[in-house]
Amino acid sequence: MFVVVEARIDARKLKREARIEFRRNTSIELPASILASQKNFPFNPVMWYTLSMMKWIWVFIGFYWIFLQIPFFGSPPEEPKEPESPVKGWWEVRYFPVTPTRYAQSGKGIIKAESVGSRSSLFKIVGEKERNFPVLAWGWKISNVVRSAIETRKDRFDAAARVIVVFGKEGPLRRIGRGEPAGLKIEYIWATRLPKGHLFDHPGERNRKVMVMESGESRVGQWVYFERNIQKDFKQAFGTEPLPILAIGIQTDTDDSNEMVTAYYREPTLRR
């Protein structure tokens, strides 16, 4: 009889130690009511294992529910906004990775351009009523010419000042991304050495002609004004009847020469 009682005591002791050890090895904590009930019920390892696994099941369900809330196909991204232009009414064209020229409004109808080994352009759209006007008028003033420029070479084609006219078929303005408008182009430049009136092909682009309007340093620091019949210039440059004007641009660049130039532009305007 004493043997049987002692065996039962040892069995209960082993169960109690097993329960303590199991609780140490699991992170689940049971309410006090359940722990108290263990005194009246034999230890069941399967039940304890099931309860411990339930915690991980609920964690998995929680993560799965969060995952379901994430849309696989979100709303379409917003179209990127046009970058702010330094001059109202114009948009800036940059030529990555070249540092852009600094443009700023400098009084009514005057645009200042500062270039230090840099290049960028400003363009503006021409209104429908003005697209067939024959005369373009503008003025410019420069601090100096780009002394090391060679306008007929692609790798040395810098200019202290230039006005760009873009021709094309009527309709919505075609632009290459946020770049220059597409079309036939004539550039009027202040050259370094080429003679005035010289007309030549752009050294780096097709369908683009360059005409020298001013050259050298004899009029540096002075305002110089022009009026050009751009329809006649178009016939001379391309040998065909002129197309409507889509856009007008300006550009001061010294990225090839790495020199310094400051230019002022009287905004170009179209006239009958």
Secondary structure, DSSP 8 states (H G I E B T S, - for coil): -HHHHHHHHHHHHHHHHHHHHHHHH------HHHHHHTTTS---HHHHHHHHHHHHHHHHHHHHHHHHHS-SS------------SSTT-EEEE-TTS---EEEE-STTEEEEEEES--EEEEEE--GGGTT--EEEEEEEES---TT--TTSGGG--EEEEEEEEE--SSS--BSTTS-B-SEEEEEEEESSS-TT-EEE-SS-TTEEEEEEEESSTTTTS-EEEEEEHHHHHHHHHSS----EEEEEEEEE-TTTT-EEEEEEEEEEEE-
